[in-house]
């Protein structure tokens, strides 16, 4: 019941899923909160998990997944042949080959995917909306299981006819007077760029903010400014080139991230274990 309310984000939605009345759901939640001695859900301004509710929700979801796997086993099904994994990604060029490899190894496991920036994916993991997120982080979180996949350099993306195109590398202070096309707040590309400029005591002259790397590249190609992009995202657009940024914040990299509790789910563990990576922290 509690998990159904959290997932539906409404009492009426949970009641519809469970096939009971809304008052029944409300009474059962109140009884659970009384038994726990803590508030699990904020009712206003909208239904949202409290910190205690987040912790209980993660544990309850794991129990449900284990129970479902037990039922599947009891019906003669093997866990690794009939599971499901939901993956969120902010770096399609890194994540999709990993997902494709996993699907080849485990063709009967149902995969669902979604796309978002790092901040969005971390929130979805915390709320158990996705099992795994593949994203760029400034550093691994000690509260999460973070498997390092790769450590791409940050490049300054410019037009090929730009005078900077022939440079072997650039310092932030050398380009602080150039207008930048920026990624949105919550984008790790933006966070790494801002950290690099701060380390060089330089300011970014932002002109436009765009919500995807493809839009950013099109804006740069159209002459709207220069921008930042990771080297494995540049692609082969003949209009553009990338020059390494000398100041590179450490230890940023692309990580596969999940709740530590989720590693006990066989399909999630299998996904993490098959990733070619540098380590799990």
C-alpha positions as CSV (number, residue, x, y, z in Angstrom):
1,X,0.0,0.0,0.0
2,X,2.7,2.5,1.0
3,X,4.8,1.7,-2.1
4,X,1.6,2.1,-4.3
5,X,0.9,5.6,-2.8
6,X,4.5,6.7,-3.3
7,X,4.6,5.5,-6.9
8,X,1.2,6.9,-7.8
9,X,1.9,10.1,-5.9
10,X,-1.7,10.2,-4.9
11,X,-4.2,8.4,-2.6
12,X,-6.7,8.0,-5.4
13,X,-4.1,6.6,-7.8
14,X,-2.9,4.1,-5.3
15,X,-6.6,3.1,-4.5
16,X,-7.1,2.5,-8.2
17,X,-4.0,0.3,-8.5
18,X,-4.9,-1.7,-5.4
19,X,-8.6,-2.0,-6.2
20,X,-9.7,-0.5,-2.8
21,X,-11.4,2.7,-1.8
22,X,-9.4,5.9,-1.2
23,X,-10.4,6.1,2.5
24,X,-9.0,2.6,3.0
25,X,-5.7,3.7,1.6
26,X,-5.6,6.8,3.9
27,X,-6.5,4.8,7.0
28,X,-3.8,2.1,6.2
29,X,-1.1,4.8,5.7
30,X,-2.1,6.5,8.9
31,X,-1.8,3.2,10.7
32,X,1.6,2.5,9.2
33,X,2.9,6.0,10.2
34,X,1.6,5.4,13.7
35,X,3.3,2.0,13.9
36,X,6.6,3.6,12.7
37,X,6.3,6.6,14.9
38,X,7.2,9.0,12.0
39,X,5.6,10.9,9.2
40,X,6.2,9.0,5.9
41,X,4.5,11.4,3.4
42,X,4.0,15.1,3.3
43,X,0.4,15.8,2.3
44,X,0.8,19.4,1.3
45,X,1.5,21.3,-0.9
46,X,1.6,18.0,-2.8
47,X,2.1,14.4,-1.8
48,X,5.9,13.8,-1.3
49,X,8.0,11.4,0.7
50,X,9.7,12.6,3.8
51,X,13.3,11.6,4.5
52,X,12.1,8.7,6.6
53,X,9.6,7.8,3.9
54,X,12.4,7.8,1.2
55,X,14.4,5.3,3.3
56,X,11.4,3.0,3.9
57,X,10.3,3.3,0.3
58,X,13.7,2.1,-1.0
59,X,13.7,-0.9,1.5
60,X,10.0,-1.7,0.7
61,X,10.7,-1.7,-3.0
62,X,13.6,-4.1,-2.6
63,X,11.4,-6.4,-0.5
64,X,8.8,-6.4,-3.2
65,X,11.3,-7.1,-5.9
66,X,12.7,-10.0,-4.0
67,X,9.2,-11.3,-3.4
68,X,8.4,-11.1,-7.1
69,X,11.6,-12.9,-7.9
70,X,10.7,-15.6,-5.4
71,X,7.3,-16.1,-7.0
72,X,9.0,-16.3,-10.4
73,X,11.3,-19.0,-9.1
74,X,8.4,-20.9,-7.6
75,X,6.8,-20.9,-11.0
76,X,9.9,-22.6,-12.5
77,X,11.5,-19.4,-13.8
78,X,15.1,-18.4,-13.3
79,X,15.8,-14.9,-11.9
80,X,18.3,-14.0,-14.5
81,X,16.1,-15.0,-17.4
82,X,12.9,-13.2,-16.4
83,X,13.7,-9.9,-14.6
84,X,13.5,-6.3,-15.4
85,X,15.9,-3.3,-15.2
86,X,15.1,0.4,-15.7
87,X,18.1,2.5,-16.8
88,X,18.3,6.3,-17.0
89,X,21.0,7.9,-19.0
90,X,22.5,11.3,-19.6
91,X,25.3,10.0,-21.9
92,X,23.7,8.0,-24.7
93,X,26.9,7.4,-26.5
94,X,28.4,5.6,-23.4
95,X,25.2,4.1,-22.1
96,X,23.6,2.6,-25.2
97,X,26.5,0.2,-26.1
98,X,26.4,-1.0,-22.4
99,X,22.6,-1.6,-22.6
100,X,22.9,-3.3,-26.0
101,X,25.6,-5.7,-24.6
102,X,23.4,-6.5,-21.6
103,X,20.4,-7.2,-23.8
104,X,22.5,-9.6,-25.9
105,X,23.6,-11.5,-22.7
106,X,20.2,-11.5,-21.1
107,X,17.6,-11.3,-23.9
108,X,14.6,-12.2,-21.7
109,X,15.2,-9.4,-19.1
110,X,12.9,-6.5,-19.9
111,X,14.7,-3.2,-20.3
112,X,13.2,0.3,-20.0
113,X,15.2,3.5,-20.5
114,X,14.8,7.2,-19.9
115,X,16.9,10.2,-20.6
116,X,17.7,13.1,-18.3
117,X,20.6,15.2,-16.9
118,X,22.6,14.1,-13.9
119,X,20.5,16.0,-11.3
120,X,17.3,14.5,-12.7
121,X,18.7,10.9,-12.8
122,X,20.0,11.2,-9.2
123,X,16.6,12.2,-8.1
124,X,14.9,9.3,-10.0
125,X,17.4,6.9,-8.3
126,X,16.6,8.3,-4.9
127,X,12.9,8.0,-5.6
128,X,13.3,4.5,-7.0
129,X,11.9,5.5,-10.4
130,X,14.9,3.9,-12.1
131,X,17.2,1.1,-11.0
132,X,20.4,2.4,-12.6
133,X,21.6,5.8,-13.9
134,X,24.5,6.2,-16.3
135,X,25.8,9.7,-15.9
136,X,28.7,12.1,-15.4
137,X,29.6,12.9,-11.8
138,X,32.1,15.3,-10.4
139,X,32.9,12.5,-7.8
140,X,31.2,9.3,-6.7
141,X,28.7,9.6,-3.9
142,X,29.5,7.6,-0.8
143,X,25.7,7.0,-0.3
144,X,25.4,5.3,-3.6
145,X,27.0,2.4,-5.5
146,X,29.0,4.1,-8.3
147,X,30.9,2.1,-10.9
148,X,33.3,4.2,-12.9
149,X,32.9,3.5,-16.6
150,X,35.2,6.1,-18.3
151,X,36.8,9.5,-17.7
152,X,36.4,11.6,-20.8
153,X,38.1,15.0,-21.1
154,X,36.2,18.2,-21.4
155,X,36.7,19.9,-24.8
156,X,35.9,23.4,-25.9
157,X,33.6,22.9,-29.0
158,X,34.2,25.4,-31.7
159,X,33.6,25.8,-35.5
160,X,36.4,24.4,-37.7
161,X,36.9,27.9,-39.2
162,X,37.5,29.5,-35.8
163,X,41.0,30.8,-35.2
164,X,41.2,28.7,-32.0
165,X,40.7,25.5,-34.0
166,X,44.4,24.9,-34.5
167,X,45.3,25.3,-30.8
168,X,46.5,22.1,-29.0
169,X,44.8,23.1,-25.7
170,X,43.1,26.1,-24.1
171,X,43.1,27.7,-20.7
172,X,39.8,29.0,-19.3
173,X,41.4,32.5,-18.9
174,X,42.2,32.6,-22.6
175,X,38.6,32.2,-23.7
176,X,36.8,34.1,-20.9
177,X,36.0,36.9,-23.4
178,X,34.3,34.6,-25.8
179,X,30.5,34.1,-25.7
180,X,29.5,30.7,-24.5
181,X,26.5,28.5,-25.4
182,X,25.8,26.8,-22.1
183,X,24.0,23.6,-21.0
184,X,21.1,23.8,-18.6
185,X,21.4,23.9,-14.8
186,X,21.8,20.3,-13.5
187,X,24.0,19.3,-16.5
188,X,27.3,17.9,-15.4
189,X,28.9,19.3,-18.6
190,X,28.1,22.7,-17.2
191,X,29.2,21.8,-13.7
192,X,32.6,20.6,-14.9
193,X,33.0,23.7,-17.1
194,X,32.2,26.0,-14.3
195,X,34.6,24.2,-12.0
196,X,37.4,24.5,-14.5
197,X,36.8,28.2,-14.9
198,X,36.7,28.7,-11.2
199,X,40.0,26.8,-10.8
200,X,41.6,29.2,-13.3
201,X,40.0,32.2,-11.6
202,X,38.1,33.0,-14.9
203,X,34.6,34.0,-15.6
204,X,32.2,32.4,-18.2
205,X,30.5,34.8,-20.6
206,X,27.3,32.9,-21.1
207,X,25.0,33.9,-24.0
208,X,22.5,31.1,-24.5
209,X,21.3,28.1,-22.4
210,X,20.2,25.0,-24.3
211,X,18.9,21.7,-22.9
212,X,20.7,19.1,-25.0
213,X,24.2,18.5,-26.4
214,X,22.8,18.2,-30.0
215,X,21.1,21.7,-29.7
216,X,24.4,23.0,-28.3
217,X,26.4,21.7,-31.2
218,X,23.9,23.2,-33.7
219,X,24.1,26.6,-32.0
220,X,27.9,26.5,-32.1
221,X,27.8,25.5,-35.8
222,X,25.5,28.4,-36.4
223,X,28.1,30.8,-35.0
224,X,26.2,31.6,-31.7
225,X,29.3,31.1,-29.6
226,X,31.6,28.3,-28.3
227,X,30.7,25.6,-25.8
228,X,31.8,22.7,-23.7
229,X,31.4,19.0,-24.5
230,X,33.0,15.8,-23.4
231,X,35.4,14.2,-26.0
232,X,33.2,11.1,-26.4
233,X,30.2,13.2,-27.3
234,X,31.8,15.4,-30.0
235,X,31.0,13.0,-32.9
236,X,32.1,13.5,-36.4
237,X,30.3,16.7,-37.4
238,X,32.6,18.3,-40.1
239,X,31.5,21.7,-39.1
240,X,32.9,21.4,-35.6
241,X,36.1,20.5,-33.7
242,X,37.1,20.2,-30.1
243,X,40.1,21.7,-28.3
244,X,41.1,20.2,-24.8
245,X,40.6,22.4,-21.8
246,X,43.9,22.5,-19.8
247,X,42.2,22.8,-16.4
248,X,40.3,19.5,-15.8
249,X,38.5,19.0,-12.5
250,X,39.2,15.6,-10.9
251,X,37.9,12.9,-10.5
252,X,35.0,13.6,-12.8
253,X,33.9,10.7,-15.0
254,X,30.9,8.7,-16.3
255,X,29.5,6.3,-13.7
256,X,26.9,3.7,-13.5
257,X,25.0,4.6,-10.3
258,X,22.4,2.7,-8.2
259,X,21.2,2.4,-4.7
260,X,23.5,0.1,-2.6
261,X,20.4,-1.9,-1.6
262,X,19.6,-2.5,-5.3
263,X,22.8,-4.5,-5.8
264,X,20.9,-7.3,-4.1
265,X,18.5,-7.5,-7.0
266,X,20.0,-10.1,-9.4
267,X,19.2,-8.3,-12.6
268,X,20.6,-5.0,-11.3
269,X,23.8,-6.7,-10.1
270,X,24.2,-8.5,-13.4
271,X,23.9,-5.2,-15.3
272,X,26.6,-3.5,-13.1
273,X,28.9,-6.6,-13.2
274,X,28.9,-6.7,-17.0
275,X,30.1,-3.1,-17.4
276,X,33.7,-2.6,-18.5
277,X,34.9,-0.2,-15.9
278,X,37.6,1.0,-13.5
279,X,36.0,0.1,-10.2
280,X,33.0,0.2,-7.9
281,X,33.0,2.6,-5.0
